[in-house]
Amino acid sequence: MAVPKLVVAGLVAATALAGCVEDTGSTASSGAPTAAQQSCLRDVSRTTGNPDVVVLGSEFSEAGTLVRVGVGPDRAPWQCIAYRDGTTAGIQSLVDEGFL
């Protein structure tokens, strides 16, 4: 029995797209933080004055990597954009934007 061309095309497309998915898990499950994640951890820690920071997840983009950071024992969510040169921008709380 021949496999329909549409099914084969769908499998090829799914296989090609599988390489585009990025793991956004925490550093505990994905190993050491990337350079972008380290930059955001450093700068969120400086901004909040709290050294207790962990990566909650990240989304890579050529323009800049969006990193979600948990701060303190309750892991209050913050976000940051990290660039290839080690700089960051857009550091903000995702809970209380008016706090700072």
C-alpha positions as a Markdown table, in Angstrom:
| # | Residue | x | y | z |
|---|---|---|---|---|
| 1 | Met | 0.0 | 0.0 | 0.0 |
| 2 | Ala | 1.5 | 3.4 | -1.0 |
| 3 | Val | 1.7 | 6.2 | 1.5 |
| 4 | Pro | -0.2 | 9.3 | 0.4 |
| 5 | Lys | 2.1 | 12.2 | -0.6 |
| 6 | Leu | 0.3 | 14.5 | 1.8 |
| 7 | Val | 1.3 | 12.3 | 4.8 |
| 8 | Val | 4.9 | 12.2 | 3.7 |
| 9 | Ala | 5.0 | 16.0 | 3.2 |
| 10 | Gly | 3.5 | 16.5 | 6.6 |
| 11 | Leu | 6.1 | 14.2 | 8.2 |
| 12 | Val | 8.9 | 16.1 | 6.4 |
| 13 | Ala | 7.6 | 19.5 | 7.6 |
| 14 | Ala | 7.2 | 18.3 | 11.2 |
| 15 | Thr | 10.7 | 16.9 | 11.2 |
| 16 | Ala | 12.1 | 20.2 | 9.8 |
| 17 | Leu | 10.2 | 22.3 | 12.4 |
| 18 | Ala | 11.3 | 20.1 | 15.3 |
| 19 | Gly | 14.7 | 21.8 | 15.2 |
| 20 | Cys | 13.2 | 25.2 | 15.7 |
| 21 | Val | 11.8 | 24.5 | 19.2 |
| 22 | Glu | 13.8 | 26.0 | 22.1 |
| 23 | Asp | 13.8 | 24.5 | 25.5 |
| 24 | Thr | 12.5 | 27.2 | 27.9 |
| 25 | Gly | 12.9 | 25.1 | 31.1 |
| 26 | Ser | 14.6 | 26.2 | 34.2 |
| 27 | Thr | 18.4 | 26.0 | 34.6 |
| 28 | Ala | 17.9 | 23.1 | 37.0 |
| 29 | Ser | 16.6 | 20.9 | 34.2 |
| 30 | Ser | 18.7 | 22.3 | 31.3 |
| 31 | Gly | 22.1 | 22.7 | 32.9 |
| 32 | Ala | 24.2 | 25.8 | 33.3 |
| 33 | Pro | 22.6 | 29.2 | 32.3 |
| 34 | Thr | 23.4 | 30.5 | 28.8 |
| 35 | Ala | 25.4 | 33.8 | 28.4 |
| 36 | Ala | 22.1 | 35.6 | 27.8 |
| 37 | Gln | 20.5 | 34.1 | 30.9 |
| 38 | Gln | 23.6 | 34.9 | 33.0 |
| 39 | Ser | 23.5 | 38.6 | 31.9 |
| 40 | Cys | 19.8 | 38.8 | 32.9 |
| 41 | Leu | 20.4 | 37.1 | 36.2 |
| 42 | Arg | 23.2 | 39.5 | 37.0 |
| 43 | Asp | 21.2 | 42.6 | 36.1 |
| 44 | Val | 17.9 | 41.6 | 37.6 |
| 45 | Ser | 19.8 | 40.8 | 40.8 |
| 46 | Arg | 21.4 | 44.3 | 40.7 |
| 47 | Thr | 18.1 | 46.0 | 40.0 |
| 48 | Thr | 16.2 | 44.2 | 42.8 |
| 49 | Gly | 19.1 | 44.1 | 45.3 |
| 50 | Asn | 18.4 | 40.4 | 45.8 |
| 51 | Pro | 21.0 | 37.8 | 45.0 |
| 52 | Asp | 18.5 | 35.0 | 45.1 |
| 53 | Val | 17.6 | 34.7 | 41.4 |
| 54 | Val | 16.9 | 31.8 | 39.1 |
| 55 | Val | 16.0 | 31.4 | 35.4 |
| 56 | Leu | 12.4 | 30.5 | 34.9 |
| 57 | Gly | 12.6 | 30.3 | 31.1 |
| 58 | Ser | 13.8 | 32.1 | 28.0 |
| 59 | Glu | 13.0 | 32.7 | 24.4 |
| 60 | Phe | 15.8 | 33.2 | 21.9 |
| 61 | Ser | 15.5 | 35.8 | 19.2 |
| 62 | Glu | 18.2 | 37.2 | 16.9 |
| 63 | Ala | 17.2 | 40.6 | 18.1 |
| 64 | Gly | 17.6 | 39.7 | 21.8 |
| 65 | Thr | 16.8 | 36.9 | 24.2 |
| 66 | Leu | 13.8 | 37.3 | 26.5 |
| 67 | Val | 14.6 | 35.8 | 29.9 |
| 68 | Arg | 12.1 | 35.3 | 32.7 |
| 69 | Val | 13.8 | 35.4 | 36.1 |
| 70 | Gly | 12.4 | 34.3 | 39.5 |
| 71 | Val | 13.5 | 36.5 | 42.4 |
| 72 | Gly | 13.6 | 35.7 | 46.1 |
| 73 | Pro | 12.2 | 32.6 | 47.9 |
| 74 | Asp | 8.8 | 33.1 | 46.3 |
| 75 | Arg | 10.3 | 33.3 | 42.8 |
| 76 | Ala | 8.6 | 36.6 | 42.0 |
| 77 | Pro | 8.7 | 36.8 | 38.1 |
| 78 | Trp | 10.8 | 39.4 | 36.4 |
| 79 | Gln | 11.8 | 39.7 | 32.7 |
| 80 | Cys | 14.8 | 41.0 | 30.9 |
| 81 | Ile | 16.1 | 41.2 | 27.3 |
| 82 | Ala | 19.7 | 40.1 | 26.9 |
| 83 | Tyr | 21.8 | 41.0 | 23.9 |
| 84 | Arg | 24.9 | 39.2 | 22.3 |
| 85 | Asp | 27.3 | 41.9 | 23.7 |
| 86 | Gly | 26.3 | 41.1 | 27.3 |
| 87 | Thr | 24.1 | 44.1 | 27.8 |
| 88 | Thr | 20.5 | 44.0 | 28.9 |
| 89 | Ala | 17.3 | 46.1 | 28.7 |
| 90 | Gly | 13.7 | 46.0 | 29.6 |
| 91 | Ile | 14.2 | 44.8 | 33.1 |
| 92 | Gln | 10.8 | 44.8 | 34.8 |
| 93 | Ser | 8.7 | 43.0 | 37.3 |
| 94 | Leu | 5.8 | 40.9 | 36.0 |
| 95 | Val | 3.9 | 41.2 | 39.2 |
| 96 | Asp | 4.1 | 44.8 | 40.3 |
| 97 | Glu | 5.3 | 47.0 | 37.4 |
| 98 | Gly | 4.9 | 50.2 | 39.5 |
| 99 | Phe | 7.1 | 49.0 | 42.3 |
| 100 | Leu | 10.4 | 50.5 | 40.9 |
